[in-house]
Amino acid sequence: MLRRQLLVAGMAAAGASMLSSASAAAARPDASARIVGALYEPEPSEPTSLQQLKASLTSARAQFTAARYRQLGDFLPGLLGSAQATREALSGRSRQEAHGCVARAWVLATELALKAHSDVAWPAADRALAAAQASGDPVVHGEAARVLAITMRRSGRPAAAVDLLRRTADSLSQDRNDVSWAVAATLLMTSAYTAACGQRRSDALDLMSGAADAVCRVISARFRPSTPLFTVDATSTQVDLYWIGVHTALGTPDEGVPYAARIAPGQLPTTERRARYGTDCARMWHHLGDHRKTFASLRFTEQVASEEVRRPALRALTADLLYAPVTVAGVREFAARTGVS
């Protein structure tokens, strides 16, 4: 019932924004657009082996972490169709594993929709969570809860999102599995940023402190996963990155500067996370009124991941620079390259 209520509320909230953004969407191809077909008119697909399905999922994850969003958008419909057909052909433990693969494919679909600020994130996150629950895998459940909570925050429900993340993190923390601890740490980071966006300063700071403690626990256990966590890693550098976003959201961007200064972008494990560093620094400097450093951060993001600066949020930030009272050399050319008029 809760999932249904959240889904309906999210689609209603998103509907209001669809009209105002219709002309922009028409002018700008959306990498997440093909997810609509996967949701409501899936391509006929044949089942495959679990081994092949997991290999395809690994390829899709690599496209996301490399910030190749258009390529991922082309790849996902086939992966989702194949994953769901494979699940239907299996039973028992194999079917549970396939549920986990379906969930992770929908997690990636949600991540892609969130990058584009698309309302498709709601039904994608709902399907991710349903498949994750059926898989019985607490780690996959945590990954699905994280993207659903981000979708809830984007739709104006930050308090409910924080509650969901806290409950899920607490559950994972009870598990003796090191991977569960790591996923719990990422959920606490996400919940801290969500609380900050809701201007709940005390909660945001407490949750970030809890996330830092959880990461220390993972590090002290000398946890070394055979494969990285699905989209966000539990490392001290990741904690620093989240501190930047938390302080910017709380309206204290100056407190984020020391965290930004001690991050070497090369320490971040993926292109997508390095681009996020550039994005968060751009927002931080923008709030501090430093236009030149804002632009330098946007240029860094473009160099790392050219598709990232074409996201709606960064296009809006570029537009602010374009019409700022202070002229920054190169902004007009950058705006033209990224489709900001």
Disulfide bonds with the S-S distance in Angstrom:
none
